[in-house]
Amino acid sequence: MIAKALKMIALPSLLAVAASIGSAHAQTICSNQTGTNNGFFYTFFRDSGSGCMTLGSGGNYSVNWSLGGSGNLVVGKGWATGSINRVVGYNAGVFVPGNNGYLTLYGWSTNPLVEYYVVDNWGNFTPPGNAQQLGTVNSDGGTYRIYRTQRVNAPSIIGNATFYQYWSVRTAKRATGVNNTITFRNHVNAWANVGMNLGTMNYQVMATEGFGSVGNSNVTVWQQ
């Protein structure tokens, strides 16, 4: 659960070129860390199993994982400081989550400590499970269901803590291999309408998360 803007022309061919160029200068990450790469913040977290992330050019990354029955992995590229006004563009050229994985805008706030998700694609398990739905929000051509869950004495950006998770989960999975947009402000406003407020923004990434699954993804992110 742990886990300046690149202006891009919205053409899939350019994404492919960027990925191919990046492969010549790729950096592979297999241990828990955060850092910067080609002007983007990145995060890598894995608590068990195996998995590595390859950092491509600009906002591109790829990841492969095999997490056994209960391992968790969260990786992504984005920004060291999140913004509630950020409009995020991304292209998931590959997203194969296996039984349980998410493709999600992901980040944290402090005061209050909150872990948040805007989930656009997932595996056989639909997050966040049996949580009570608190509302919906229409954004970027689709509808998202809103949930709030709580983690107790769980890993966070400040160490083990108890905190809420805020969720927007799209009702229909978004397509891979095309350019998509997430207007984060729409979700922030909808969350606030049901009493789910964010604090001071920490990092914000377009993440791949896996749980007890085998999978892989290749994602490029940018700011619109």
CORHU-V13349 format. One record per helix or strand. SS is the DSSP state (H for helix, E for strand). FROM is the first residue (numbers start at 0). LEN is the number of residues. If there is no record, write none. Layout:
BEGIN
ss=SS from=FROM len=LEN
ss=SS from=FROM len=LEN
END
This chain:
BEGIN
ss=H from=11 len=12
ss=E from=26 len=3
ss=E from=32 len=5
ss=E from=39 len=7
ss=E from=49 len=6
ss=E from=59 len=7
ss=E from=71 len=8
ss=E from=86 len=10
ss=E from=100 len=10
ss=E from=113 len=9
ss=E from=132 len=7
ss=E from=141 len=13
ss=E from=160 len=10
ss=E from=178 len=5
ss=H from=183 len=10
ss=E from=199 len=12
ss=E from=213 len=10
END
